Amino acid sequence: MTPEDTIQLYKTVFGSEDGKRILDDMGVRFCEHSTTFSADPCETAYREGQRTVLLFIRSMLRDRKQLEDMTQDE
């Protein structure tokens, strides 16, 4: 599968109305627009990891920079 195919799959899955609702829910659950800070550094790292996955999905839907990064890694 090419990077272009991968991006198209993300757009198909998360571009639907249901996909958009899921992303909005994930945004709330995984601190997309709020702090991930906790007094426990391990908890902060865990939350930031969740947030990073969400941000990755959003970047796949938003622009071609992710495609360029994926192509360079191959």
N, C-alpha and C positions, 0 to 999 in steps of 0.2 A: 504494500500500500504506500502510495506516495504521500508526502506532506500535504499536498493539495487535497488529496482524498480525505485525509484525516480532518483537515479543517472543514471540509464540506460535511462530514459526518457530525461534527460538533454543531454546525449551523443547522443541520436538519433536526437533530435531537433537541437542541435548546432554543431553536428559533420558533418552534410551535408555541401556541398559547399555553399549553400545559408545561412545556419546557421553561417558558418565561416565568410561570408561577413557581416552579421548582427552584429556579435561580433566585427569585425574590425571597423565598423561604430560606434557602441556604444563606443568603446575604444577612438575614436576621440572625440565624442560628450561629453563623461562623464569623461574626464581627466584621462584616465587610466595611461598615462605616463607623465603627466604634473601636475602642481600645481593646487589645488582647491582654493587657497587663493584669497580672495577678501577683500577690505577695510571694507565691511559690514560683520560682523560676522555671521549674519543669512544667507547671500548668501553663505559664505564658508561652513556652516553646510549643506545647501541644496545641494551644489555641491558634498560634501563629501558623503552625503547619496546616491546620484546617483552613484558615483564611487564605493561605497560599494556593491551595487547590482551587478554591473558588475564583481567586484572581486569575489563575491560569486559564480556567474555562472562559471567563469573561474576555481574556486577551485573545483567545482562539476565535471568538465571535466578533471581536472589534477590528482587528487590523492584520496586516500581513507580516508584521515584525516577528511574530511567533514562528511563522513559516520560515523566515530567513534564519532564525536561531536554530530551528530544527534541522535545516539543510546543512548548516555549518557543523553540526554535531555528528553528521554521518561520515 
